[in-house]
Amino acid sequence: MCSTAELCDANPSLLAKGDIRVLQPIFQMYGQCHAFSGPIVTLKVFEDNVLVREFLESPGDGRVLVVDGGGSMRCALVGGNLGQLAQNMGWAGILVNGCIRDIYEINGCDIGVRALGPHPLKSNKRGLGEKNVTVNIAGTIIHDGEWLYADSDGILISNTELSL
């Protein structure tokens, strides 16, 4: 995978047009994969992770689950069991606009995870939310089917798959 810095340097016109967007550096890095990329699957939930589990129970095929949890810092949307499930089902990574828990377990998983921070409280289980919808995370619009690139330098969202 190309580094996010290299992708930015190689694509100034796509950045200028907004076809590549850089997420604000507000996400903490978890999991063993510090660099990951893949097509995006979007999910919008609030303090409820039933749909997160449903997605992660399906084959990931190298995709990245982008969970817009509304930035809630009141409970965790992903824990160790879901991290292990995502690894086993072939997901490349998970981006959570919210919190996660079981950090020690998630850090043992061969997957990339980005989240706002840890929280020990589990989420509600009502099954509410929206799948495959456009989300707005930290002022960045993200569409289902776009591409996410993440490494130690940051996170990029692209309309299309990128290469150098």
ROSE-4610 file (N, C-alpha, C; in Angstrom, 1 decimal, always signed):
// ROSE-4610
residu = [M/M/M/C/C/C/S/S/S/T/T/T/A/A/A/E/E/E/L/L/L/C/C/C/D/D/D/A/A/A/N/N/N/P/P/P/S/S/S/L/L/L/L/L/L/A/A/A/K/K/K/G/G/G/D/D/D/I/I/I/R/R/R/V/V/V/L/L/L/Q/Q/Q/P/P/P/I/I/I/F/F/F/Q/Q/Q/M/M/M/Y/Y/Y/G/G/G/Q/Q/Q/C/C/C/H/H/H/A/A/A/F/F/F/S/S/S/G/G/G/P/P/P/I/I/I/V/V/V/T/T/T/L/L/L/K/K/K/V/V/V/F/F/F/E/E/E/D/D/D/N/N/N/V/V/V/L/L/L/V/V/V/R/R/R/E/E/E/F/F/F/L/L/L/E/E/E/S/S/S/P/P/P/G/G/G/D/D/D/G/G/G/R/R/R/V/V/V/L/L/L/V/V/V/V/V/V/D/D/D/G/G/G/G/G/G/G/G/G/S/S/S/M/M/M/R/R/R/C/C/C/A/A/A/L/L/L/V/V/V/G/G/G/G/G/G/N/N/N/L/L/L/G/G/G/Q/Q/Q/L/L/L/A/A/A/Q/Q/Q/N/N/N/M/M/M/G/G/G/W/W/W/A/A/A/G/G/G/I/I/I/L/L/L/V/V/V/N/N/N/G/G/G/C/C/C/I/I/I/R/R/R/D/D/D/I/I/I/Y/Y/Y/E/E/E/I/I/I/N/N/N/G/G/G/C/C/C/D/D/D/I/I/I/G/G/G/V/V/V/R/R/R/A/A/A/L/L/L/G/G/G/P/P/P/H/H/H/P/P/P/L/L/L/K/K/K/S/S/S/N/N/N/K/K/K/R/R/R/G/G/G/L/L/L/G/G/G/E/E/E/K/K/K/N/N/N/V/V/V/T/T/T/V/V/V/N/N/N/I/I/I/A/A/A/G/G/G/T/T/T/I/I/I/I/I/I/H/H/H/D/D/D/G/G/G/E/E/E/W/W/W/L/L/L/Y/Y/Y/A/A/A/D/D/D/S/S/S/D/D/D/G/G/G/I/I/I/L/L/L/I/I/I/S/S/S/N/N/N/T/T/T/E/E/E/L/L/L/S/S/S/L/L/L]
num = [1/1/1/2/2/2/3/3/3/4/4/4/5/5/5/6/6/6/7/7/7/8/8/8/9/9/9/10/10/10/11/11/11/12/12/12/13/13/13/14/14/14/15/15/15/16/16/16/17/17/17/18/18/18/19/19/19/20/20/20/21/21/21/22/22/22/23/23/23/24/24/24/25/25/25/26/26/26/27/27/27/28/28/28/29/29/29/30/30/30/31/31/31/32/32/32/33/33/33/34/34/34/35/35/35/36/36/36/37/37/37/38/38/38/39/39/39/40/40/40/41/41/41/42/42/42/43/43/43/44/44/44/45/45/45/46/46/46/47/47/47/48/48/48/49/49/49/50/50/50/51/51/51/52/52/52/53/53/53/54/54/54/55/55/55/56/56/56/57/57/57/58/58/58/59/59/59/60/60/60/61/61/61/62/62/62/63/63/63/64/64/64/65/65/65/66/66/66/67/67/67/68/68/68/69/69/69/70/70/70/71/71/71/72/72/72/73/73/73/74/74/74/75/75/75/76/76/76/77/77/77/78/78/78/79/79/79/80/80/80/81/81/81/82/82/82/83/83/83/84/84/84/85/85/85/86/86/86/87/87/87/88/88/88/89/89/89/90/90/90/91/91/91/92/92/92/93/93/93/94/94/94/95/95/95/96/96/96/97/97/97/98/98/98/99/99/99/100/100/100/101/101/101/102/102/102/103/103/103/104/104/104/105/105/105/106/106/106/107/107/107/108/108/108/109/109/109/110/110/110/111/111/111/112/112/112/113/113/113/114/114/114/115/115/115/116/116/116/117/117/117/118/118/118/119/119/119/120/120/120/121/121/121/122/122/122/123/123/123/124/124/124/125/125/125/126/126/126/127/127/127/128/128/128/129/129/129/130/130/130/131/131/131/132/132/132/133/133/133/134/134/134/135/135/135/136/136/136/137/137/137/138/138/138/139/139/139/140/140/140/141/141/141/142/142/142/143/143/143/144/144/144/145/145/145/146/146/146/147/147/147/148/148/148/149/149/149/150/150/150/151/151/151/152/152/152/153/153/153/154/154/154/155/155/155/156/156/156/157/157/157/158/158/158/159/159/159/160/160/160/161/161/161/162/162/162/163/163/163/164/164/164]
x = [+0.8/+0.0/+0.9/+0.5/+1.2/+0.9/+1.8/+1.6/+0.6/-0.1/-1.1/-0.4/+0.8/+1.6/+2.0/+2.4/+2.8/+1.5/+0.4/-0.8/-1.2/-1.1/-1.4/-0.4/+0.9/+1.9/+1.7/+1.2/+1.0/-0.3/-1.2/-2.5/-3.0/-2.2/-2.7/-4.0/-4.2/-5.4/-6.6/-6.5/-7.7/-8.0/-6.9/-7.1/-7.8/-7.4/-7.9/-9.4/-9.8/-11.2/-12.0/-11.4/-12.2/-12.5/-11.8/-12.0/-11.2/-10.2/-9.5/-9.7/-10.2/-10.3/-9.5/-8.9/-8.1/-8.9/-9.1/-9.9/-9.0/-9.7/-9.0/-8.3/-7.1/-6.3/-6.9/-8.1/-8.7/-8.8/-8.4/-8.6/-7.4/-7.6/-6.5/-6.4/-5.2/-4.8/-4.9/-5.6/-5.7/-5.5/-5.3/-5.2/-3.7/-3.4/-2.1/-1.7/-2.7/-2.5/-2.5/-1.4/-1.3/-1.5/-1.4/-1.8/-2.7/-3.9/-4.9/-5.6/-6.3/-7.1/-8.1/-9.1/-10.2/-11.4/-12.3/-13.6/-14.4/-15.1/-15.9/-17.3/-17.7/-19.1/-19.5/-20.6/-20.9/-22.1/-22.1/-23.1/-23.3/-24.5/-24.8/-25.7/-25.1/-25.8/-25.5/-26.3/-26.0/-26.1/-25.0/-24.9/-25.6/-25.6/-26.2/-25.4/-24.9/-24.0/-24.5/-25.8/-26.4/-26.1/-26.2/-25.9/-24.4/-23.6/-22.2/-21.9/-22.4/-22.2/-22.8/-23.9/-24.5/-23.6/-23.0/-22.1/-20.8/-20.2/-19.0/-19.2/-20.4/-20.7/-20.7/-20.7/-20.7/-19.3/-19.0/-17.6/-17.1/-16.0/-15.4/-14.8/-14.2/-13.6/-12.6/-11.9/-10.9/-11.5/-12.8/-13.5/-13.2/-13.5/-13.4/-14.8/-15.1/-16.4/-16.2/-17.0/-17.0/-18.2/-18.1/-19.2/-19.3/-20.4/-20.6/-21.5/-20.8/-21.5/-21.8/-21.9/-22.2/-21.2/-20.0/-19.0/-19.3/-20.2/-20.6/-19.4/-19.2/-18.1/-18.7/-20.0/-20.7/-20.7/-20.3/-20.3/-19.4/-19.1/-18.3/-19.2/-18.8/-19.5/-18.9/-17.6/-16.8/-16.0/-16.0/-15.2/-14.3/-13.7/-12.8/-13.4/-14.7/-15.3/-15.6/-16.0/-16.2/-14.9/-13.9/-12.6/-12.1/-12.3/-11.9/-12.8/-14.1/-15.0/-14.6/-14.3/-13.8/-12.6/-11.6/-10.4/-10.8/-11.6/-12.0/-12.7/-13.5/-14.4/-13.7/-12.4/-11.7/-11.9/-12.3/-12.4/-11.0/-10.7/-9.4/-9.3/-10.4/-10.3/-11.7/-11.7/-12.9/-12.5/-13.3/-13.2/-14.5/-14.3/-15.4/-15.4/-16.4/-16.6/-17.3/-16.6/-17.1/-16.0/-16.5/-15.5/-15.5/-14.4/-14.3/-13.9/-13.9/-13.5/-12.7/-12.2/-11.4/-10.2/-9.5/-8.4/-7.3/-7.0/-6.0/-6.3/-7.6/-8.0/-8.0/-8.4/-8.4/-7.0/-6.1/-4.7/-4.0/-4.7/-4.2/-4.7/-5.7/-6.3/-5.5/-5.4/-4.7/-5.7/-6.0/-6.9/-6.6/-6.9/-6.7/-8.0/-7.9/-9.0/-8.6/-9.5/-9.4/-10.7/-10.5/-11.6/-11.3/-12.3/-12.0/-11.3/-11.6/-10.9/-11.6/-11.1/-11.7/-12.8/-13.7/-14.8/-15.2/-15.3/-15.6/-17.1/-18.0/-19.4/-19.8/-20.6/-21.1/-22.3/-22.6/-23.6/-25.0/-26.0/-27.4/-27.5/-28.6/-28.9/-30.3/-30.6/-31.9/-32.0/-30.9/-30.9/-31.2/-31.1/-31.4/-30.2/-30.5/-29.4/-29.7/-28.8/-28.9/-27.7/-27.9/-26.8/-26.6/-25.3/-25.0/-25.5/-25.3/-25.7/-24.5/-24.7/-23.7/-23.6/-22.3/-22.1/-21.2/-21.3/-20.4/-19.6/-18.3/-17.5/-16.4/-16.5/-15.5/-15.5/-16.7/-16.7/-16.4/-16.2/-15.9/-17.0/-17.5/-18.6/-17.9/-18.5/-18.0/-19.2/-19.0/-20.1/-19.7/-20.7/-20.6/-20.0/-19.0/-18.3/-17.1/-16.8/-15.5/-14.4/-13.2/-12.0/-11.4/-11.0/-10.3/-8.9/-8.0/-6.5/-6.1/-5.5/-5.1/-3.7/-2.9/-1.6/-1.2/+0.0/+0.4/+0.3/+0.3/+0.2/-1.2/-2.2/-3.5/-4.5/-5.6/-6.7/-7.2/-7.2/-7.7/-9.0/-9.9/-11.1/-11.0/-11.2/-11.1/-12.3/-12.7/-13.8/-13.6/-12.3/-11.9/-10.6/-10.3/-9.1/-7.9/-6.9/-5.7/-4.5/-3.6/-2.3/-1.3/+0.0/+1.1/+1.4]
y = [-1.2/+0.0/+1.2/+2.2/+3.5/+4.3/+5.1/+5.9/+7.0/+7.4/+8.5/+9.8/+10.0/+11.2/+11.1/+9.9/+9.8/+10.0/+9.4/+9.6/+11.1/+11.8/+13.3/+14.0/+13.7/+14.3/+14.0/+12.8/+12.4/+12.8/+13.4/+13.7/+15.1/+16.1/+17.5/+17.9/+17.6/+18.0/+17.3/+16.0/+15.4/+15.9/+16.3/+17.0/+18.4/+19.1/+20.4/+20.3/+19.3/+19.1/+18.5/+18.0/+17.3/+15.8/+15.3/+13.9/+13.0/+13.6/+13.0/+14.0/+13.5/+14.3/+13.7/+14.6/+14.1/+14.3/+13.2/+13.4/+14.1/+14.8/+15.5/+14.5/+14.9/+13.9/+13.7/+13.2/+13.0/+11.6/+10.6/+9.2/+8.6/+7.7/+6.9/+5.6/+5.1/+3.9/+2.6/+1.6/+0.3/-0.8/-2.0/-3.2/-3.3/-4.5/-4.8/-4.1/-3.9/-3.3/-1.8/-1.2/+0.3/+1.0/+0.2/+0.7/-0.2/+0.3/-0.5/+0.3/-0.3/+0.4/-0.6/+0.0/-0.8/+0.0/-0.6/+0.1/+0.2/+1.3/+1.7/+1.1/+0.6/+0.3/+1.2/+2.0/+2.9/+2.5/+2.9/+2.6/+3.8/+4.2/+5.3/+4.8/+4.9/+4.4/+5.4/+5.3/+6.1/+5.3/+5.0/+4.3/+2.9/+2.2/+1.0/+0.2/-1.0/-1.6/-2.9/-3.1/-4.3/-4.4/-3.3/-3.3/-3.4/-3.0/-3.1/-4.6/-5.4/-6.8/-7.5/-7.1/-7.7/-7.5/-6.3/-6.1/-7.0/-7.0/-7.7/-9.2/-9.7/-11.2/-11.6/-10.6/-10.9/-10.9/-11.5/-11.5/-10.1/-9.7/-8.4/-8.1/-9.2/-9.1/-7.9/-7.6/-6.5/-5.1/-5.0/-3.7/-3.1/-1.8/-1.1/-0.6/-1.0/-0.5/+0.8/+1.8/+3.2/+3.3/+3.5/+3.6/+5.0/+5.7/+7.0/+6.9/+6.9/+6.8/+8.2/+9.2/+10.5/+11.2/+10.6/+11.1/+10.9/+10.0/+9.8/+9.3/+9.9/+9.4/+8.8/+8.3/+7.8/+6.2/+5.5/+4.1/+3.6/+2.3/+1.7/+1.0/+1.2/+0.6/-0.7/-0.9/-2.1/-2.5/-3.8/-4.4/-5.5/-6.3/-7.3/-8.4/-8.8/-9.9/-9.4/-8.2/-7.7/-7.5/-7.1/-7.0/-8.3/-9.4/-10.7/-11.2/-10.9/-11.3/-10.6/-9.3/-8.6/-9.2/-9.6/-10.2/-11.6/-12.4/-13.7/-13.6/-12.5/-12.4/-11.7/-11.2/-10.7/-9.2/-8.4/-7.0/-6.4/-5.4/-4.7/-3.8/-3.2/-2.2/-1.7/-1.0/-0.3/+1.1/+2.0/+3.4/+3.7/+4.1/+4.4/+5.8/+6.6/+7.9/+7.8/+7.3/+7.0/+6.2/+5.5/+4.8/+3.3/+2.6/+1.2/+0.8/-0.5/-1.1/-2.4/-3.0/-4.2/-3.9/-2.8/-2.3/-3.4/-4.1/-5.1/-6.2/-6.6/-7.7/-7.1/-5.9/-5.3/-5.2/-4.8/-4.6/-6.0/-7.1/-8.4/-8.9/-8.2/-8.6/-8.1/-8.9/-8.6/-7.8/-6.5/-5.7/-4.2/-3.3/-1.9/-1.3/-0.6/+0.1/+1.5/+2.4/+3.8/+4.2/+4.9/+5.3/+6.6/+7.3/+8.5/+8.2/+7.0/+6.7/+5.5/+5.1/+3.9/+4.3/+3.4/+3.6/+2.2/+2.0/+0.7/+0.2/+1.1/+0.8/+0.3/-0.8/-1.4/-0.6/-0.7/+0.1/-0.6/+0.1/-0.4/-1.5/-2.2/-3.3/-3.2/-2.1/-1.9/-2.2/-2.2/-2.5/-1.3/-0.1/+1.1/+1.6/+2.2/+2.8/+2.7/+3.2/+3.2/+2.6/+1.7/+1.1/+1.7/+1.7/+2.2/+3.6/+4.5/+5.9/+6.8/+8.0/+9.0/+9.5/+9.6/+10.0/+11.2/+12.0/+13.2/+13.0/+12.7/+12.5/+13.6/+14.3/+15.4/+16.4/+16.7/+17.7/+17.1/+15.8/+15.2/+14.3/+14.5/+13.7/+12.4/+11.2/+9.9/+9.1/+8.7/+7.9/+6.4/+5.6/+4.2/+3.9/+3.0/+2.6/+3.4/+4.5/+5.2/+4.3/+4.9/+4.2/+4.9/+4.1/+4.7/+4.1/+5.1/+4.7/+5.3/+4.4/+4.8/+4.3/+5.1/+4.7/+5.6/+5.6/+6.4/+7.9/+8.3/+9.8/+10.3/+9.4/+9.9/+9.0/+9.6/+8.8/+9.7/+9.0/+9.7/+9.0/+9.7/+9.2/+9.6/+8.7/+8.9/+8.4/+9.2/+8.8/+7.5/+7.2/+6.0/+5.4/+4.2/+3.5/+4.3/+4.5/+5.2/+4.4/+4.8/+4.2/+5.3/+5.0/+6.0/+5.8]
z = [+0.0/+0.0/+0.0/-0.8/-0.8/+0.5/+1.0/+2.2/+1.9/+2.9/+2.7/+2.2/+2.8/+2.4/+0.9/+0.4/-1.0/-1.9/-1.4/-2.2/-2.3/-1.2/-1.2/-2.2/-2.1/-2.9/-4.4/-4.7/-6.1/-6.7/-5.9/-6.4/-6.0/-6.3/-5.9/-6.5/-7.8/-8.4/-7.9/-7.5/-6.8/-5.5/-4.7/-3.5/-3.6/-4.6/-4.9/-5.3/-6.0/-6.5/-5.4/-4.3/-3.3/-3.6/-4.6/-4.9/-3.9/-3.3/-2.1/-1.0/+0.2/+1.4/+2.5/+3.3/+4.5/+5.7/+6.5/+7.7/+8.8/+9.6/+10.7/+11.6/+12.1/+12.9/+14.3/+14.4/+15.7/+16.2/+15.3/+15.5/+16.1/+17.1/+17.7/+16.9/+16.9/+16.2/+17.1/+16.6/+17.3/+16.4/+16.9/+16.1/+15.6/+15.0/+14.6/+13.2/+12.4/+11.1/+11.2/+11.2/+11.3/+9.9/+8.8/+7.5/+6.9/+6.4/+5.7/+4.7/+3.8/+2.8/+2.2/+1.6/+1.0/+0.7/-0.1/-0.4/+0.9/+1.0/+2.2/+2.2/+3.3/+3.6/+4.8/+4.6/+5.6/+6.5/+7.7/+8.7/+9.6/+9.9/+10.8/+11.9/+13.1/+14.4/+15.5/+16.6/+17.7/+19.0/+19.6/+20.9/+20.8/+19.6/+19.4/+18.3/+18.7/+17.8/+17.1/+17.2/+16.6/+15.1/+14.4/+12.9/+12.6/+13.5/+13.4/+13.4/+14.3/+14.4/+13.1/+12.6/+11.4/+10.2/+10.1/+9.0/+9.1/+10.3/+10.5/+10.5/+10.6/+10.4/+9.0/+8.0/+6.6/+6.1/+5.0/+4.5/+4.2/+4.7/+4.5/+3.1/+2.6/+1.3/+1.1/+2.2/+2.2/+2.3/+2.6/+2.7/+4.1/+4.2/+5.5/+5.9/+7.2/+7.7/+8.4/+7.9/+8.4/+9.2/+10.5/+11.5/+12.0/+11.5/+12.1/+13.3/+14.5/+15.7/+16.3/+15.4/+15.9/+16.8/+16.9/+17.8/+19.3/+19.6/+21.0/+21.8/+22.9/+23.9/+25.1/+25.0/+26.1/+26.2/+25.2/+25.2/+24.0/+24.0/+22.9/+21.9/+20.6/+19.5/+19.0/+19.3/+18.9/+20.1/+20.3/+21.4/+20.8/+21.7/+21.3/+20.5/+20.8/+20.0/+18.6/+18.4/+17.1/+16.3/+17.0/+16.4/+15.8/+16.7/+16.2/+15.1/+15.2/+14.1/+12.8/+12.8/+11.6/+11.0/+11.9/+11.4/+10.7/+11.4/+10.9/+9.6/+9.4/+8.2/+7.1/+7.3/+6.2/+5.9/+7.0/+6.8/+6.9/+6.2/+6.2/+7.4/+7.8/+8.9/+9.3/+10.4/+10.9/+11.3/+10.9/+11.4/+12.2/+13.4/+14.3/+14.7/+14.3/+14.8/+16.1/+17.1/+18.5/+19.2/+20.2/+21.1/+20.8/+21.3/+21.3/+22.7/+23.0/+24.2/+24.0/+25.1/+25.0/+24.2/+24.5/+23.7/+23.6/+24.7/+24.7/+23.7/+23.6/+22.7/+21.2/+21.0/+19.7/+19.2/+20.1/+19.7/+19.3/+19.7/+19.3/+18.0/+17.4/+16.2/+15.0/+13.9/+12.7/+11.8/+12.2/+11.6/+11.9/+11.1/+11.5/+12.0/+13.1/+13.8/+14.1/+13.8/+14.2/+15.0/+16.1/+16.9/+17.6/+18.2/+18.9/+20.3/+20.8/+22.1/+22.7/+23.9/+24.6/+25.5/+25.8/+26.7/+27.3/+28.6/+29.1/+28.9/+28.7/+28.7/+27.4/+27.4/+26.1/+25.6/+24.3/+23.7/+23.9/+23.5/+23.5/+22.4/+22.5/+21.5/+21.0/+20.3/+19.8/+18.3/+17.6/+16.2/+15.3/+15.8/+15.1/+14.3/+13.2/+12.4/+10.9/+10.1/+8.6/+8.0/+7.0/+6.3/+4.9/+4.5/+3.1/+2.8/+3.8/+3.6/+3.6/+3.1/+3.2/+4.6/+5.1/+6.5/+6.5/+7.6/+7.7/+9.0/+8.8/+10.0/+10.1/+11.2/+11.4/+10.3/+9.7/+8.6/+7.2/+7.1/+5.9/+5.4/+4.2/+3.7/+3.1/+3.5/+3.1/+2.5/+1.3/+0.6/+0.6/+0.7/+0.6/-0.8/-0.8/-2.1/-2.4/-1.6/-1.8/-1.2/-1.3/-0.7/+0.5/+1.4/+2.6/+2.6/+2.9/+3.1/+4.4/+5.3/+6.6/+6.9/+7.5/+8.0/+9.2/+9.6/+10.7/+10.5/+9.3/+8.9/+8.9/+8.7/+8.7/+7.9/+7.6/+6.9/+5.7/+4.5/+3.3/+2.9/+2.3/+1.7/+0.2/-0.7/-2.1/-2.9/-3.9/-4.7/-5.4/-5.7/-6.5/-5.9/-6.3/-5.9/-6.4/-5.5/-5.9/-6.1/-6.9/-7.0/-7.4/-7.2/-7.6/-9.1]
